[in-house]
Amino acid sequence: MDLDLRKLRYFVAVAEHGHFGRAAQALFIAQPVLSRQIRAFEQELGCALFTRTTRSIELTSAGRQLYEEAQRITTMVDTALQRVHEAAHNERRLVVAFSPGLHVSEAIREFTARHPEAGVDVLPLRWWERDAPLRDGRAHVGYLRRPFDDAGLRTIPIGHETKVACLPATHPLVGRSSLTSADLDGEPVLDARARRTYTLDEKFELIASGQGIALVPLSIAGSYSRPDLAYRPVTDHPPVETCLAVPEDGDRPGPVRDFLDTAVATLRHRAAG
């Protein structure tokens, strides 16, 4: 069967809004039309994508898998269309992706000061994306935090970051000024293996409600301060490396190479400070 991108986008809207009415409003179509399109999509696929009740809808296991695939598919299509548009208007913008908590603004300021003709866009990464935007074409350069798959990428080390334990403010361990890995034995850890969360806000909400703990880089802790969470250093946890990354075939003379030269010096200086 041929994949209907329009129906796929309708499906994504319903999955993200968790409600047919709100999704229909966002799509500017009538709710009955949207419901018919989703049912037709399910018939074409031969499986149910949602479990429906009178009050709510939830993704089935097939729906959750399709949602993950759909995000990659729609992103690749949007990126291809953007490149076509840029080619038609003889434009080229540099897109810099960055992991949560890492700051690339200083490097961009230095780069645009030296190359005022260059256009730069930024792409904040969801915490679980890592290197994906460099592979699907959404970004030309990434300021990333390991671990990630660096096969086919050129990476340039920038610095290291320590990790801290993120705990609900009512957790017994909050009374300590620092922790060790042994202190955390037996604690439910919210990571991709235990429970997939799609945003940091979702992860921190679960932690604050007592669903588990997480080990997060110090820079993320600094960006997400809230009274119902507490952060404690884990003294024996190894630091994680931060680095710039580009596709191996993308590191050619031009805007990407120029940005790397500027960003390496700027970000290393910041990391050292």
Steps between C-alpha positions, in 0.01 A plus 500: 500500500607861445533706817258795508700787652187704564347224709835445672506868604141468623603199707795688653273791594255271679784315677657824622176667609350181646159622389320503164331834561820688590689335214224599255520861620878503455461356149213738411270217397172368639524230766278248312726537196808434711338196664412354159853559371656322801263204468580476129871512584457216751315294239776558246765395754294206622540583869358725769709805585292629791303352785189713531269555797228757553745723687845440358714341232830319540753369252509126449839327478475532120406866541801570721732340248343695213529823697877450538534414130271787396716759669800390296301477177333840524828661606684359199222616265495849651879522476498394136235761417698768681812414298302519177370843602851620590638374168222680309590828673877441502504501881697295750455527874723330753304298758666432835345237727575489872430258782287612797696717742784578258529859376625585153394867482847640571649302211221619269562863599871465422427327170243754378729787603766357268253392231212752507367366172439155649160395628487269803207308644504296821336166571443408866522122530263288699704319761478163325576614141878540529656458153179444298473855352850472354397183321158601371617840374332730750832635628846565357683518835419355841620602843439169672554310818614138492399223473382499140578300187796677337530263203519715187551817702805715562510596867708768674529480881403817685492417871345286773194528719423341833166333568276556799212302645159659451267404786155599622543768767343266757746214438697383809832540315443872457629543855853413380731753338639241254435142396681197359374247248452252784256740666280474192491119482142381486362839401273495191689691231304672226702439186423385145521134605260532791251754371515708182413864554487742210585826676705604800191665645326162494802330661527759779126491565523123553797543734325771701196273538715221646514270197878469506830687482739592219866576445525821299788723387571798723409747226149353475461526876587868473236552232220318684474641849170435679406475869374140483832368365842473659840434342792331674849428359592133452867502588604175333305536174731554199463831313352506150674649200356788300600540138421658166393256229442521126439235234831384353394614154382838633834629627606675181627856450207736545259612772518175699881500515503870588249446777698207642819707512321772695295269722793281609693795640193668652344193661828357630571832666154500656537137616837575657355798682 
